Amino acid sequence: MANRSPRKQHALELFEELPARYDELAAALSFFQDPRWRRAMVGAVGAGAEQRVLDVAAGTGLVSRALVERYGCRVVALDQSAPMLARAGAKLAADPALAERVELVEGQAEALPFGDAEFDHLTFTYLLRYVDDPAATLRELARVVRPGGRVACLEFCLPRGVWLWPWRLYTRVGLPALGRLASRQWFEAGRFLGPSIEGLYRDYPLQRQLRMWEEAGIDGVTARRMSLGGGIVIWGTVGD
């Protein structure tokens, strides 16, 4: 893909060598909250059997698998990272029944290679920190979902009150230290994560993010903070 911004190029390079152990380490470094957050997001979708769901920023396919297992739907899993999609493809190859229902597509959330209202529902995970224009990206995501379809996302969040400073200590010191035990790449990812999360909420506080959802044509926007505010699931329904 050409014309990647410096922000996107940095994200691709940062995560390029992580896929082999991504699922296990991501769960462990979140104190095993990440799988719980993903289940909550999938539960917010409410897909029907045989409906089509677009899973954006699909990574190694964890959400895509969960959608199929929960609803019996069909999923198009889109990610900008070829190594992440290769890991997802290896897991699909080991499960033919799942592979039959999941299609892998390399692409960017800001310019989806799909027509208007092509999908019944859409999910995206840890995406908005890596795009240059979150509001425009939300409009593009909503574009490909039929009216009445659900859009749901998972993102890290900032704890409030007394929990903010322990969170900062963990993300600034604990995550890089634990990541170093795994590899240099996980150390760099751990060092990047805390400032990246705080940067999102500095530039786009939660209430502003929710307004952007509404301005993208998504109704009934709901946010659920989880795990003392360390994660957040947001969902809503595309309007007519």
Secondary structure, DSSP 8 states (H G I E B T S, - for coil): -----HHHHHHHHHHTT-GGGHHHHHHHHTTT-HHHHHHHHHHHH---TT-EEEEET-TTSHHHHHHHHHH--EEEEEES-HHHHHHHHHHHHT-HHHHTTEEEEE--GGG-SS-TT-BSEEEEES-GGG-S-HHHHHHHHHHTB-TT-EEEEEEE----GGGHHHHHHIIIIIHHHHHHHH-HHHHHHHHHHHHHHHHHHHHS-HHHHHHHHHHTTEEEEEEEEEGGGTEEEEEEEE--
